[in-house]
Amino acid sequence: MRKTAALAILLWCPTLAFAADGTYEIRQTDALAEVGAKATASVTITSKQGWHLNHEAPLTLKLSPSPGVTLDKPKLGRADLAKSTESEARFDVGLTLSEPGKKLIAAEAGFVLCQQDSCRPIKEKLTLTAEAAAPAPPKATAPAAPRAKKARKKS
């Protein structure tokens, strides 16, 4: 019964199986900014357990923002990487939010992991979060104090 339940959970939630194999990890940082200001979220892919990122294969991040989010680029490739080593790759996602609140950005990372004698392509779906605070109200300037008039000496 326990094996059947565990198998049902793995089939129901396939990303659990990818994460469970331990050959890579995907970390993300969400974006926080004021409305109309530039913000940056990031996605970092790290290989583990003797695997490495194939430097000859495509490495992509496809993005689908919710309304209210403008992306610098909806599809990022190897040339857009902010960091690239044999074991780690990081995409920085530039964006601007046009209204306050929390917004979601659906993403799909595509990469190839290799060992000495084998390679395997991976596509992993994730969701980035971007939150915009309302812009700060302009500071009220105090009215200028009236200047005291200097008395003129009569000669």
Secondary structure per residue as TSV (DSSP state, phi and psi in degrees):
chain	resnum	aa	ss	phi	psi
A	1	M	-	360.0	-43.1
A	2	R	H	-63.7	-41.4
A	3	K	H	-63.4	-39.7
A	4	T	H	-64.6	-42.7
A	5	A	H	-65.5	-42.3
A	6	A	H	-64.2	-41.8
A	7	L	H	-64.4	-40.4
A	8	A	H	-62.7	-39.8
A	9	I	H	-65.6	-44.1
A	10	L	H	-63.2	-39.7
A	11	L	H	-71.4	-34.6
A	12	W	H	-72.5	-32.7
A	13	C	-	-127.2	79.9
A	14	P	H	-62.2	-24.4
A	15	T	H	-68.0	-22.4
A	16	L	H	-61.0	-40.6
A	17	A	H	-65.0	-41.7
A	18	F	H	-63.6	-45.4
A	19	A	H	-67.9	-28.8
A	20	A	H	-74.3	-20.6
A	21	D	T	-75.7	-17.9
A	22	G	-	73.8	12.2
A	23	T	S	-88.0	-11.7
A	24	Y	E	-157.0	165.7
A	25	E	E	-140.6	141.2
A	26	I	E	-118.3	121.8
A	27	R	E	-113.9	149.5
A	28	Q	E	-137.4	149.1
A	29	T	E	-118.6	136.3
A	30	D	-	-87.6	166.8
A	31	A	E	-103.0	144.7
A	32	L	E	-141.5	125.8
A	33	A	E	-161.1	174.4
A	34	E	E	-83.1	157.4
A	35	V	T	-56.6	132.5
A	36	G	T	84.9	-11.0
A	37	A	S	-92.9	152.0
A	38	K	E	-68.4	143.3
A	39	A	E	-137.5	163.6
A	40	T	E	-136.1	129.4
A	41	A	E	-110.5	163.2
A	42	S	E	-141.5	154.6
A	43	V	E	-130.3	123.8
A	44	T	E	-118.5	126.9
A	45	I	E	-107.4	125.7
A	46	T	E	-124.7	127.7
A	47	S	E	-85.4	154.3
A	48	K	-	-140.8	169.9
A	49	Q	T	53.1	46.4
A	50	G	T	83.3	0.3
A	51	W	-	-91.2	156.7
A	52	H	E	-139.2	159.7
A	53	L	E	-77.6	129.1
A	54	N	-	-71.8	117.4
A	55	H	S	-78.3	-8.4
A	56	E	S	-98.4	-17.9
A	57	A	S	-88.3	156.4
A	58	P	-	-61.2	145.0
A	59	L	-	-131.8	114.4
A	60	T	E	-131.4	158.6
A	61	L	E	-138.1	110.1
A	62	K	E	-97.8	134.4
A	63	L	E	-123.5	138.3
A	64	S	E	-130.2	98.5
A	65	P	E	-80.1	154.7
A	66	S	-	-79.4	165.0
A	67	P	T	-57.7	142.9
A	68	G	T	97.0	-2.0
A	69	V	E	-119.3	126.9
A	70	T	E	-112.4	124.0
A	71	L	E	-94.4	147.5
A	72	D	S	-63.8	-42.4
A	73	K	-	-146.1	131.9
A	74	P	S	-80.2	-15.9
A	75	K	E	-136.3	123.1
A	76	L	E	-109.3	143.9
A	77	G	-	-126.7	-172.5
A	78	R	G	-53.8	-37.9
A	79	A	G	-66.5	-18.1
A	80	D	G	-93.7	-0.6
A	81	L	E	-62.0	134.7
A	82	A	E	-83.6	-26.1
A	83	K	E	-145.5	138.2
A	84	S	E	-148.2	115.0
A	85	T	-	-131.3	-179.8
A	86	E	S	-65.5	-27.5
A	87	S	S	-112.3	-5.9
A	88	E	E	-147.9	142.0
A	89	A	E	-139.4	136.1
A	90	R	E	-129.7	129.3
A	91	F	E	-102.1	133.1
A	92	D	E	-103.4	125.4
A	93	V	E	-103.1	109.7
A	94	G	E	-82.7	135.9
A	95	L	E	-154.0	163.4
A	96	T	E	-136.6	135.9
A	97	L	E	-104.8	135.5
A	98	S	S	-98.6	-3.8
A	99	E	S	-149.9	154.2
A	100	P	S	-70.3	156.7
A	101	G	E	117.9	179.5
A	102	K	E	-93.6	131.7
A	103	K	E	-123.8	150.9
A	104	L	E	-110.7	146.7
A	105	I	E	-128.1	110.9
A	106	A	E	-73.1	138.4
A	107	A	E	-138.9	152.3
A	108	E	E	-134.6	118.0
A	109	A	E	-92.6	134.9
A	110	G	E	-125.8	127.1
A	111	F	E	-157.3	170.4
A	112	V	E	-124.7	126.8
A	113	L	E	-99.8	140.9
A	114	C	E	-133.7	153.5
A	115	Q	-	-121.0	-174.0
A	116	Q	S	-56.2	-40.8
A	117	D	S	-118.3	6.0
A	118	S	-	-154.9	156.0
A	119	C	E	-134.4	155.0
A	120	R	E	-146.7	130.8
A	121	P	E	-78.2	146.1
A	122	I	E	-133.5	137.2
A	123	K	E	-124.5	124.8
A	124	E	E	-128.3	125.9
A	125	K	E	-91.9	141.9
A	126	L	E	-150.2	170.4
A	127	T	E	-128.9	122.3
A	128	L	E	-91.5	151.6
A	129	T	E	-118.2	137.1
A	130	A	E	-128.4	133.4
A	131	E	E	-127.1	133.8
A	132	A	E	-118.4	131.8
A	133	A	E	-91.0	151.1
A	134	A	-	-62.1	144.8
A	135	P	-	-61.6	145.9
A	136	A	-	-65.2	138.6
A	137	P	-	-65.9	148.5
A	138	P	-	-63.4	143.2
A	139	K	-	-71.0	134.0
A	140	A	-	-75.4	133.6
A	141	T	-	-93.1	136.5
A	142	A	-	-70.6	141.0
A	143	P	-	-63.4	145.3
A	144	A	-	-65.8	137.4
A	145	A	-	-70.3	140.3
A	146	P	-	-63.4	140.9
A	147	R	-	-81.2	139.1
A	148	A	-	-75.7	136.4
A	149	K	-	-79.3	136.7
A	150	K	-	-81.5	135.6
A	151	A	-	-77.7	134.8
A	152	R	-	-92.3	137.0
A	153	K	-	-81.3	135.7
A	154	K	-	-93.1	136.0
A	155	S	-	-104.7	360.0
